[in-house]
């Protein structure tokens, strides 16, 4: 059974904020998605742990080699013993290097597995989050940056330090065996470095949050400037925007400087302390040798073992910046993916072919508690078309977004053939709906790809049929490569009118039952408006339903019913000619009070309501 992300009942108030760590999601809702993604790689992680154990045992080679050379070879002056020890040490060093390479490569592959597992869910979050809450573009793209942080840390040397840390007590025990005084000195130094690691964690949290937030805002502003490059150049705004971006970049650099200062300070202290402790062990060992309590081999072996014992802590401090970023990113991913978690997809329903009904519909923008449009009621049968008109900011586009399932109603219901939109599998619902938004967005690819909605192995005949229905077929044929013409992001290779007509062809592809067009003639000439009217008539003739939002009369020439919105409420509803006569007769003064007529299944306006 496939999954349905679109209509899971999650209160809008629970959408995660990407501003720092704050979230209104409740803890019991959180799903450890990163840990779950690592689940299938547990065998590899276990193997890395085994390899780490072998590597840490082999790391004692240098200590044992020094101990044997100083205490046995030099005293016996045996060259064969020296050669044998050297060859054995060389072989062990080679095995250690091979295992180091293997576990590093395994970590890279584990990070790639986590990316493959989480990337589709992160993409779903990026797409759907703006439909559920008001967020900035920086917050919308933060899940992808968090995924990069998690993957980058897993592929770095940070996890190796974590696998090596449990072996630190083994090294300290070995130093105790060499001499208790050396063991106590090494233990005190190790405890001090552990405390330094804890301080690194505490001091790095807030600078890391600030750096992530400023980096997101900086990237979002740069992307907005890139999208509006023509406006910036034409209106001479480049230097002003550059100044604003520079201030944001300065804040990012300042936050990054504070984070780097913390990391470099504590990292430098840790490195200096490790070297000092190694020298201290060497000095104490020399004191013990002078008093006959240890040998020269013990002195050198303890110093080398001490260095190896503290190396994982030093590496961890150096990698702590990435570890904190990955940990915070993983927590945010857990929160936000839990909010958009998968639910079982509804049972497949027959394709709609009878009617569309809207009852008691209240809709507002994502995250809004008050509706923009309210108490919308109407019904359309197959083969009918509805025009929705009204002044700017009347709520027309808000209503459209609810009708196509983009925004969820605050109250009321929208039904196709008696089934609420949430009862339709999203993949099926997308096939039954054709949508032309007010702002046309085409994607990188060919014209054929965009018309076919990037459907794999799309039928060329269906693509041509949609283009012909939209009246764009001849225009496409006159392009250099026809339907194989590649267009850039947003369709920049086409004019505004061409983009609108290609978008109309995309809405008509596959003969969807419900076709919703938001100001489809805003960029069309007379020829384009004629093609639009012909397309609407064609949809009606094949038994589809059409809803058109319009400011210009040409777009509603083929509609049967007319709905007049003002201040989010219905003022007029009825047959097109009747409503137009009523509107022309007297301008609206106050919102109409509407009641459903059960016999006709439509709304009638009460007399004396100021219509």
ZABA-352447 format. One line per field, with one value per residue (C-alpha): residue number from 1; residue in one letter; x, y, z. Coordinates in Angstrom, 3 decimals, always signed. Example, Ala and Ser with C-alpha at 12.3 -4.5 7.8 and 13.67 -1.06 7.14 Angstrom:
% residues 2
num (1 2)
residuo (a s)
xx (+12.300 +13.670)
yy (-4.500 -1.060)
zz (+7.800 +7.140)
% end
This chain:
% residues 611
num (1 2 3 4 5 6 7 8 9 10 11 12 13 14 15 16 17 18 19 20 21 22 23 24 25 26 27 28 29 30 31 32 33 34 35 36 37 38 39 40 41 42 43 44 45 46 47 48 49 50 51 52 53 54 55 56 57 58 59 60 61 62 63 64 65 66 67 68 69 70 71 72 73 74 75 76 77 78 79 80 81 82 83 84 85 86 87 88 89 90 91 92 93 94 95 96 97 98 99 100 101 102 103 104 105 106 107 108 109 110 111 112 113 114 115 116 117 118 119 120 121 122 123 124 125 126 127 128 129 130 131 132 133 134 135 136 137 138 139 140 141 142 143 144 145 146 147 148 149 150 151 152 153 154 155 156 157 158 159 160 161 162 163 164 165 166 167 168 169 170 171 172 173 174 175 176 177 178 179 180 181 182 183 184 185 186 187 188 189 190 191 192 193 194 195 196 197 198 199 200 201 202 203 204 205 206 207 208 209 210 211 212 213 214 215 216 217 218 219 220 221 222 223 224 225 226 227 228 229 230 231 232 233 234 235 236 237 238 239 240 241 242 243 244 245 246 247 248 249 250 251 252 253 254 255 256 257 258 259 260 261 262 263 264 265 266 267 268 269 270 271 272 273 274 275 276 277 278 279 280 281 282 283 284 285 286 287 288 289 290 291 292 293 294 295 296 297 298 299 300 301 302 303 304 305 306 307 308 309 310 311 312 313 314 315 316 317 318 319 320 321 322 323 324 325 326 327 328 329 330 331 332 333 334 335 336 337 338 339 340 341 342 343 344 345 346 347 348 349 350 351 352 353 354 355 356 357 358 359 360 361 362 363 364 365 366 367 368 369 370 371 372 373 374 375 376 377 378 379 380 381 382 383 384 385 386 387 388 389 390 391 392 393 394 395 396 397 398 399 400 401 402 403 404 405 406 407 408 409 410 411 412 413 414 415 416 417 418 419 420 421 422 423 424 425 426 427 428 429 430 431 432 433 434 435 436 437 438 439 440 441 442 443 444 445 446 447 448 449 450 451 452 453 454 455 456 457 458 459 460 461 462 463 464 465 466 467 468 469 470 471 472 473 474 475 476 477 478 479 480 481 482 483 484 485 486 487 488 489 490 491 492 493 494 495 496 497 498 499 500 501 502 503 504 505 506 507 508 509 510 511 512 513 514 515 516 517 518 519 520 521 522 523 524 525 526 527 528 529 530 531 532 533 534 535 536 537 538 539 540 541 542 543 544 545 546 547 548 549 550 551 552 553 554 555 556 557 558 559 560 561 562 563 564 565 566 567 568 569 570 571 572 573 574 575 576 577 578 579 580 581 582 583 584 585 586 587 588 589 590 591 592 593 594 595 596 597 598 599 600 601 602 603 604 605 606 607 608 609 610 611)
residuo (x x x x x x x x x x x x x x x x x x x x x x x x x x x x x x x x x x x x x x x x x x x x x x x x x x x x x x x x x x x x x x x x x x x x x x x x x x x x x x x x x x x x x x x x x x x x x x x x x x x x x x x x x x x x x x x x x x x x x x x x x x x x x x x x x x x x x x x x x x x x x x x x x x x x x x x x x x x x x x x x x x x x x x x x x x x x x x x x x x x x x x x x x x x x x x x x x x x x x x x x x x x x x x x x x x x x x x x x x x x x x x x x x x x x x x x x x x x x x x x x x x x x x x x x x x x x x x x x x x x x x x x x x x x x x x x x x x x x x x x x x x x x x x x x x x x x x x x x x x x x x x x x x x x x x x x x x x x x x x x x x x x x x x x x x x x x x x x x x x x x x x x x x x x x x x x x x x x x x x x x x x x x x x x x x x x x x x x x x x x x x x x x x x x x x x x x x x x x x x x x x x x x x x x x x x x x x x x x x x x x x x x x x x x x x x x x x x x x x x x x x x x x x x x x x x x x x x x x x x x x x x x x x x x x x x x x x x x x x x x x x x x x x x x x x x x x x x x x x x x x x x x x x x x x x x x x x x x x x x x x x x x x x x x x x x x x x x x x x x x x x x x x x x x x x x x x x x x x x x x x x x x x x x x x x x x x x x x x x x x x x x x x x x x x x x x x x x x x x x x x x x x x x x x x x x x)
xx (+0.000 +1.398 +1.393 -0.699 +0.921 -1.620 -4.598 -3.247 -5.204 -2.550 -3.540 -2.024 -0.679 +1.628 +3.708 +7.342 +9.098 +12.611 +13.579 +16.184 +15.026 +11.541 +8.623 +5.063 +5.121 +4.483 +7.232 +5.061 +4.544 +8.235 +9.543 +13.315 +13.468 +17.246 +17.706 +15.167 +17.056 +20.201 +18.325 +19.084 +22.764 +23.064 +25.072 +27.527 +27.715 +28.396 +31.128 +32.635 +32.613 +34.462 +36.968 +37.430 +38.232 +40.840 +42.278 +42.580 +44.300 +46.671 +47.309 +49.258 +51.823 +54.022 +53.982 +54.862 +57.496 +59.209 +59.008 +60.618 +63.293 +64.414 +64.140 +65.110 +66.874 +69.190 +70.134 +70.746 +72.116 +70.302 +69.872 +67.669 +65.294 +65.165 +64.424 +61.713 +60.062 +60.252 +58.706 +55.926 +55.229 +55.232 +52.705 +50.465 +50.669 +49.529 +46.550 +45.617 +45.740 +43.555 +40.948 +40.991 +40.274 +37.537 +35.642 +35.910 +34.430 +31.698 +30.729 +30.475 +28.147 +26.055 +25.698 +24.572 +22.013 +20.610 +20.408 +18.528 +16.128 +15.343 +15.665 +12.183 +10.553 +12.540 +11.484 +7.865 +8.278 +9.821 +6.915 +4.098 +5.350 +4.446 +0.947 +0.449 +2.030 +3.373 +7.115 +9.955 +11.912 +14.857 +12.730 +11.267 +14.733 +16.138 +15.225 +17.467 +20.356 +19.762 +19.889 +23.191 +24.530 +23.582 +24.994 +28.171 +28.849 +28.295 +30.801 +33.417 +35.851 +33.421 +31.825 +35.295 +36.137 +32.904 +33.807 +37.330 +36.333 +35.219 +38.781 +40.263 +39.879 +41.755 +44.725 +44.582 +44.513 +47.577 +49.380 +48.366 +49.927 +53.144 +53.194 +50.377 +51.808 +51.786 +48.237 +46.943 +48.552 +47.021 +43.594 +43.571 +44.499 +41.786 +39.152 +40.175 +39.814 +36.387 +35.317 +36.676 +34.542 +31.422 +32.256 +32.686 +29.200 +27.598 +29.380 +28.780 +24.999 +23.841 +26.492 +25.575 +21.882 +22.675 +24.961 +22.336 +19.614 +21.751 +22.970 +19.354 +18.318 +21.378 +20.684 +16.987 +17.729 +20.256 +17.737 +15.042 +17.481 +18.344 +14.690 +14.101 +17.314 +15.456 +13.644 +16.844 +18.679 +15.845 +15.020 +18.577 +18.099 +21.182 +23.418 +20.661 +19.951 +23.680 +23.910 +21.058 +22.571 +25.941 +24.476 +22.943 +26.237 +28.004 +25.619 +26.319 +30.071 +29.795 +27.801 +30.225 +33.163 +31.730 +31.247 +34.732 +36.246 +34.688 +35.797 +39.320 +39.820 +38.757 +40.407 +43.667 +43.435 +42.751 +45.677 +48.073 +46.905 +47.387 +50.944 +51.626 +50.261 +52.362 +55.437 +54.365 +54.108 +57.530 +58.954 +57.391 +58.642 +62.142 +61.900 +60.841 +63.698 +66.201 +64.934 +64.950 +61.165 +60.744 +62.719 +63.301 +60.938 +58.156 +58.747 +58.407 +55.600 +53.541 +54.059 +52.951 +49.997 +48.927 +48.926 +46.791 +44.370 +43.661 +43.584 +39.828 +38.962 +41.105 +39.475 +36.021 +36.685 +37.913 +34.778 +32.358 +31.158 +29.879 +28.541 +26.454 +25.119 +24.226 +22.578 +20.468 +19.631 +18.584 +16.296 +14.665 +14.246 +12.665 +10.182 +9.233 +9.048 +6.899 +4.454 +4.265 +4.437 +2.944 -0.516 -2.088 -3.427 -7.219 -8.803 -8.871 -12.182 -13.728 -12.888 -15.303 -17.831 -20.985 -20.606 -18.663 -20.316 -19.106 -20.923 -20.276 -16.712 -14.422 -10.840 -7.857 -4.146 -1.863 -1.485 -4.401 -7.113 -9.583 -11.043 -10.497 -13.576 -16.566 -19.787 -19.253 -21.908 -22.519 -22.826 -21.843 -22.890 -20.815 -20.692 -21.141 -18.840 -18.724 -17.171 -16.021 -15.606 -15.124 -12.776 -9.148 -8.582 -12.126 -10.827 -11.082 -7.598 -8.002 -11.166 -9.443 -6.589 -9.091 -11.017 -7.910 -6.781 -3.794 -5.116 -7.159 -10.512 -10.893 -14.490 -16.860 -16.238 -15.512 -16.754 -16.294 -19.062 -19.951 -16.415 -14.460 -11.100 -9.316 -10.899 -9.126 -5.575 -3.427 -1.922 -5.419 -6.743 -3.948 -5.021 -8.625 -7.808 -6.359 -5.092 -3.780 -2.557 -2.400 +1.408 +2.590 +5.561 +7.139 +10.044 +13.413 +12.781 +11.170 +7.806 +6.512 +7.691 +5.882 +2.645 +2.712 +3.344 +6.657 +4.790 +7.206 +6.648 +3.873 +1.751 +2.802 -0.760 -2.086 +0.518 -0.428 -4.131 -3.669 -1.643 -4.298 -7.049 -5.120 -4.472 -0.719 +0.148 +1.011 +3.049 +5.100 +5.717 +7.222 +9.879 +13.297 +12.974 +9.185 +7.965 +11.573 +12.458 +14.055 +12.912 +14.670 +13.415 +10.076 +9.842 +12.189 +12.620 +8.959 +7.009 +4.391 +1.562 +3.321 +3.919 +0.252 -0.859 +1.611 +0.291 -3.235 -2.169 -0.688 -4.001 -5.893 -3.490 -5.173 -8.722 -9.181 -12.715 -12.314 -10.461 -9.774 -8.266 -7.171 -7.190 -6.257 -6.412 -4.310 -1.462 -3.420 -4.162 -7.403 -6.230 -5.311 -8.687 -10.445 -8.379 -9.218 -12.948 -12.694 -10.842 -13.566 -16.278 -14.315 -14.045 -17.791 -18.621 -16.698 -18.492 -15.941 -16.461 -14.775 -14.213 -12.757 -11.513 -11.528 -11.293 -11.790 -15.058 -13.428 -12.624 -16.254 -17.888 -18.306 -19.465 -23.013 -23.035 -21.539 -20.435 -19.677 -17.365 -16.776 -14.924 -14.800 -18.565 -21.051 -22.947 -24.522 -24.915 -26.965 -27.102 -24.465 -26.836 -29.053 -26.129 -24.584 -27.895 -28.204 -24.641 -25.067 -28.361 -27.071 -23.592 -23.191 -23.590 -23.293 -22.622 -25.605 -27.190 -27.426 -29.430 -29.264 -32.181 -32.501 -34.596 -32.163 -28.984 -27.871 -27.802 -30.434 -30.066 -32.602 -34.561 -33.838 -30.272 -28.782 -28.031)
yy (+0.000 +3.396 +6.371 +9.526 +12.652 +15.175 +14.855 +13.571 +15.369 +17.465 +20.711 +23.694 +24.939 +21.946 +22.818 +23.025 +26.359 +26.324 +29.395 +27.854 +24.795 +26.033 +23.862 +23.436 +19.760 +17.618 +15.216 +12.113 +12.891 +12.834 +9.946 +9.266 +9.168 +9.504 +6.565 +4.584 +5.409 +3.998 +0.800 -1.182 -0.217 -1.702 -4.654 -2.259 -0.182 -3.335 -4.289 -0.804 -1.238 -4.549 -2.986 -0.096 -2.563 -4.268 -0.914 +0.225 -3.007 -2.625 +0.957 -0.538 -1.764 +1.321 +1.167 -2.519 -2.041 +0.719 -1.306 -4.331 -2.333 -0.405 -3.234 -6.252 -5.360 -2.693 -4.806 -7.932 -6.143 -8.735 -7.588 -10.591 -9.736 -6.114 -7.201 -9.598 -6.996 -4.376 -6.677 -7.667 -4.028 -3.082 -5.810 -4.729 -1.093 -2.189 -4.115 -1.090 +1.202 -1.158 -1.382 +2.412 +2.838 +0.214 +1.726 +5.220 +3.949 +2.122 +5.350 +7.109 +4.381 +4.550 +8.301 +7.718 +5.170 +7.684 +10.276 +7.868 +6.925 +10.442 +12.505 +11.680 +12.473 +15.690 +16.698 +16.022 +18.240 +21.041 +20.909 +20.622 +22.798 +26.097 +24.692 +24.144 +27.197 +30.629 +30.195 +31.980 +30.434 +30.022 +27.917 +25.966 +24.875 +24.197 +20.461 +19.944 +21.722 +19.635 +16.465 +17.634 +18.252 +14.746 +13.094 +15.198 +14.316 +10.596 +10.682 +12.615 +11.528 +12.364 +8.900 +7.312 +9.315 +8.084 +4.458 +4.947 +6.633 +3.443 +2.147 +5.016 +3.147 +0.198 +2.448 +3.989 +0.505 -0.423 +2.665 +1.651 -1.739 -0.065 +2.032 +3.296 +6.824 +7.124 +5.742 +8.336 +11.163 +9.918 +9.483 +13.026 +14.376 +12.297 +13.521 +17.113 +16.565 +14.956 +18.047 +20.171 +18.150 +18.785 +22.499 +22.441 +20.977 +23.529 +26.526 +25.454 +25.026 +28.634 +29.782 +26.786 +27.716 +31.311 +30.244 +27.915 +30.562 +33.312 +31.000 +30.203 +33.846 +34.744 +32.002 +32.905 +36.577 +35.669 +33.314 +36.026 +38.443 +35.876 +35.298 +39.048 +39.876 +41.644 +43.948 +44.736 +45.646 +47.579 +49.667 +50.194 +48.228 +46.043 +48.155 +48.632 +44.918 +44.271 +46.502 +44.667 +41.303 +42.500 +43.288 +39.825 +38.314 +40.238 +38.796 +35.322 +35.895 +37.189 +34.145 +31.846 +33.675 +33.129 +29.440 +29.085 +30.983 +28.557 +25.541 +26.817 +27.938 +24.672 +22.657 +24.480 +23.959 +20.267 +19.820 +21.719 +19.775 +16.450 +17.366 +18.671 +15.486 +13.380 +15.331 +15.104 +11.338 +11.290 +13.485 +11.427 +8.283 +9.704 +10.476 +6.876 +5.570 +7.680 +6.172 +2.685 +2.241 +1.891 +1.173 +3.394 +1.217 +1.735 +5.488 +5.719 +3.162 +5.052 +8.324 +6.875 +5.042 +8.247 +10.047 +7.315 +7.302 +11.016 +11.139 +10.316 +13.152 +15.600 +14.454 +14.743 +18.324 +19.190 +17.601 +18.958 +21.809 +19.311 +17.018 +19.780 +20.901 +17.311 +16.670 +19.822 +19.034 +15.492 +16.793 +19.244 +16.536 +14.256 +16.968 +18.147 +14.715 +13.498 +16.320 +15.159 +11.468 +8.922 +7.472 +4.684 +5.820 +5.620 +2.909 +3.651 +5.077 +5.127 +8.152 +11.034 +11.749 +13.172 +16.333 +18.675 +19.922 +22.546 +22.957 +25.410 +26.015 +28.261 +28.693 +30.722 +30.844 +28.245 +28.950 +31.390 +30.990 +33.353 +32.472 +34.567 +33.107 +31.832 +29.935 +29.009 +26.699 +25.517 +22.431 +21.728 +18.800 +17.189 +19.328 +22.633 +25.595 +28.164 +31.596 +33.276 +37.037 +39.821 +42.656 +42.131 +40.514 +39.141 +35.624 +34.105 +32.549 +31.346 +29.521 +28.012 +26.623 +24.831 +23.452 +21.757 +20.421 +22.742 +24.416 +22.506 +23.981 +25.351 +24.154 +22.631 +20.090 +19.690 +16.500 +14.853 +12.366 +12.438 +11.630 +14.260 +15.178 +13.472 +10.158 +10.183 +8.864 +11.932 +10.355 +9.714 +13.108 +14.776 +12.937 +14.032 +17.718 +20.198 +23.394 +26.578 +28.901 +32.645 +32.582 +30.104 +27.985 +25.632 +23.359 +22.610 +20.133 +19.950 +21.415 +17.864 +17.017 +20.027 +19.363 +15.686 +16.659 +14.765 +11.484 +8.649 +7.207 +9.703 +9.033 +11.501 +11.481 +12.623 +15.417 +16.645 +16.383 +18.564 +21.092 +21.203 +21.635 +24.598 +26.010 +25.843 +23.031 +25.288 +27.586 +24.657 +23.344 +26.702 +26.420 +25.172 +21.760 +21.583 +19.610 +18.713 +22.379 +22.673 +25.483 +26.764 +27.189 +28.999 +28.596 +31.506 +30.411 +31.333 +34.564 +35.143 +34.323 +31.172 +30.025 +30.554 +28.501 +25.710 +25.789 +25.465 +22.451 +20.930 +21.505 +19.775 +16.831 +13.493 +14.935 +15.658 +15.755 +19.047 +21.901 +24.987 +28.045 +31.116 +34.135 +32.022 +34.963 +37.499 +37.238 +36.132 +38.049 +37.732 +34.521 +33.051 +33.970 +32.283 +29.135 +29.327 +29.539 +26.581 +24.602 +25.305 +24.236 +21.058 +20.189 +20.700 +18.640 +15.625 +15.787 +17.660 +20.517 +23.885 +26.645 +29.902 +32.843 +35.977 +39.740 +39.964 +39.052 +36.929 +34.157 +33.629 +33.605 +29.815 +29.455 +28.548 +29.817 +32.893 +33.369 +36.879 +37.127 +40.203 +40.308 +36.524 +36.074 +35.375 +38.359 +36.827 +33.301 +31.997 +31.706 +33.834 +36.108 +36.664 +37.502 +39.854 +41.705 +41.919 +43.172 +45.745 +46.910 +47.784 +47.716 +45.501 +47.230 +44.415 +40.694 +38.595 +36.067 +32.753 +29.637 +26.283 +25.258 +21.539 +20.912 +22.488 +21.741 +25.373 +28.632 +31.319 +34.852 +36.039 +39.102 +42.299 +41.335 +44.308 +42.466)
zz (+0.000 -0.934 +1.367 +1.595 +2.973 +1.778 +4.056 +7.352 +10.077 +11.775 +13.493 +11.755 +15.052 +15.322 +12.281 +13.296 +13.363 +11.945 +13.905 +16.178 +18.102 +18.960 +17.995 +19.125 +18.200 +21.248 +22.298 +22.012 +18.332 +17.503 +15.457 +15.495 +11.712 +11.523 +13.874 +11.861 +8.661 +10.273 +11.189 +8.001 +8.382 +11.866 +10.575 +8.936 +12.118 +14.114 +11.668 +11.991 +15.772 +15.372 +12.995 +15.424 +18.182 +16.008 +14.935 +18.548 +19.516 +16.579 +17.697 +20.601 +18.105 +18.441 +22.239 +22.328 +19.612 +21.600 +24.814 +23.156 +21.340 +24.432 +26.940 +24.843 +21.596 +22.991 +25.987 +23.892 +20.823 +18.706 +15.090 +14.092 +16.945 +15.748 +12.159 +13.277 +15.487 +12.718 +10.100 +12.490 +13.336 +9.636 +8.857 +11.753 +10.614 +7.145 +8.529 +10.659 +7.625 +5.583 +8.338 +8.741 +5.032 +5.105 +8.035 +6.519 +3.259 +5.138 +6.898 +3.521 +2.283 +5.455 +4.990 +1.392 +2.621 +5.111 +2.323 +0.036 +2.819 +4.038 +0.847 -0.548 +2.800 +3.124 -0.379 +0.548 +3.613 +1.538 -0.900 +1.623 +4.484 +2.748 +2.203 +5.929 +7.564 +6.785 +6.571 +4.857 +2.023 +4.413 +6.773 +3.862 +2.684 +6.151 +6.134 +3.114 +4.834 +7.949 +5.873 +4.390 +7.919 +9.064 +5.959 +6.084 +9.713 +9.120 +6.248 +8.280 +10.952 +13.752 +14.034 +14.057 +17.174 +18.774 +17.985 +19.357 +22.623 +24.439 +24.081 +26.060 +29.421 +27.902 +27.121 +30.594 +32.145 +30.132 +31.456 +34.990 +34.319 +33.224 +36.408 +38.723 +38.946 +35.159 +35.118 +37.568 +35.627 +32.378 +33.998 +35.386 +31.960 +30.273 +32.734 +32.072 +28.317 +28.808 +30.725 +27.874 +25.447 +27.538 +27.616 +23.838 +23.483 +25.785 +24.280 +20.664 +20.767 +20.530 +18.000 +15.830 +15.921 +15.005 +12.177 +10.708 +10.921 +9.384 +6.630 +5.736 +5.628 +3.570 +1.021 +0.818 +0.118 -2.562 -4.211 -4.173 -5.796 -8.450 -9.282 -9.597 -11.430 -14.236 -11.821 -9.935 -13.118 -14.772 -11.694 -10.515 -7.294 -7.571 -5.327 -2.737 -2.588 -2.499 +0.567 +2.289 +1.390 +2.648 +6.060 +6.201 +5.074 +7.826 +10.425 +9.047 +9.171 +12.733 +13.844 +12.039 +13.639 +17.123 +16.393 +14.914 +17.839 +20.302 +18.279 +17.657 +21.273 +22.827 +20.063 +20.616 +24.365 +23.835 +21.453 +23.708 +26.747 +24.983 +24.013 +27.520 +29.088 +26.758 +27.813 +31.448 +31.194 +29.565 +32.317 +35.092 +33.381 +33.286 +37.010 +37.650 +35.502 +37.437 +40.679 +39.248 +39.366 +35.577 +32.444 +29.418 +27.395 +29.939 +29.850 +26.046 +25.810 +28.388 +26.543 +23.189 +24.761 +26.490 +23.158 +21.601 +24.555 +24.208 +20.390 +20.098 +22.492 +20.550 +17.289 +18.847 +19.943 +16.451 +14.910 +17.518 +15.311 +12.748 +15.453 +17.068 +13.676 +12.768 +16.137 +15.927 +12.303 +13.204 +15.963 +13.577 +10.951 +13.544 +14.471 +11.014 +9.344 +12.225 +11.429 +7.814 +8.605 +6.292 +6.669 +4.709 +1.367 +0.985 -1.100 -4.797 -5.983 -9.453 -11.563 -10.831 -13.582 -11.946 -9.885 -7.635 -4.445 -1.977 +1.334 +4.187 +3.061 +5.132 +3.907 +5.080 +4.249 +5.874 +9.560 +9.648 +12.271 +10.581 +7.171 +4.069 +2.387 +4.319 +3.897 +0.239 -1.161 -4.715 -6.845 -10.438 -12.560 -15.290 -18.411 -16.556 -16.072 -13.272 -13.426 -10.209 -10.353 -7.855 -6.909 -6.000 -2.592 -2.615 -1.849 -5.325 -5.436 -1.851 -2.835 -5.874 -3.780 -1.593 -4.576 -5.983 -2.580 -2.119 +1.045 +3.560 +4.576 +8.064 +7.945 +5.424 +2.701 -0.989 -2.644 -6.014 -6.760 -3.063 -1.837 +0.090 -1.408 +1.476 +0.488 -2.874 -3.197 -3.977 -7.079 -8.459 -7.396 -9.345 -12.508 -12.114 -11.569 -14.044 -12.425 -13.980 -11.176 -11.426 -11.391 -14.011 -12.965 -15.503 -14.696 -16.201 -19.024 -22.433 -23.376 -23.745 -20.208 -18.767 -20.640 -19.625 -15.976 -16.218 -16.483 -17.344 -20.816 -21.525 -24.601 -27.347 -28.695 -25.307 -25.206 -28.662 -27.837 -24.728 -26.711 -29.434 -26.851 -25.421 -28.899 -28.398 -30.842 -33.789 -31.591 -30.295 -33.805 -34.812 -32.096 -33.200 -31.568 -31.297 -28.300 -27.453 -26.883 -23.469 -21.248 -18.175 -14.644 -14.686 -18.464 -19.193 -22.801 -23.433 -23.301 -20.601 -23.027 -24.237 -20.663 -19.870 -22.858 -22.082 -18.505 -19.886 -21.946 -18.783 -16.979 -19.812 -20.137 -19.580 -19.817 -16.092 -14.746 -12.857 -14.564 -12.420 -14.102 -12.149 -14.486 -17.508 -19.966 -18.062 -20.615 -23.685 -26.870 -28.842 -30.515 -27.137 -25.638 -28.557 -27.952 -24.237 -24.942 -27.330 -24.644 -22.064 -24.489 -25.221 -21.511 -21.058 -24.123 -22.837 -19.479 -17.411 -14.942 -15.385 -12.805 -14.085 -12.021 -14.134 -14.215 -17.974 -19.623 -22.326 -19.848 -18.784 -22.199 -22.064 -18.429 -17.407 -13.828 -12.244 -8.644 -7.379 -4.352 -2.255 +1.083 +1.067 +0.883 -1.874 -3.251 -6.344 -7.639 -10.530 -14.286 -15.971 -17.865 -14.823 -12.543 -15.087 -15.462 -11.670 -11.271 -14.026 -12.535 -9.048 -7.486 -4.414 -1.045 +1.440 +1.332 +0.393 +2.656 +0.855 +1.529 -0.224 -2.403 -1.783 -4.866 -7.311 -5.379 -5.861 -3.957 -4.312 -2.977 -0.498 -1.489 +0.341 +1.172 -0.598 -3.842)
% end
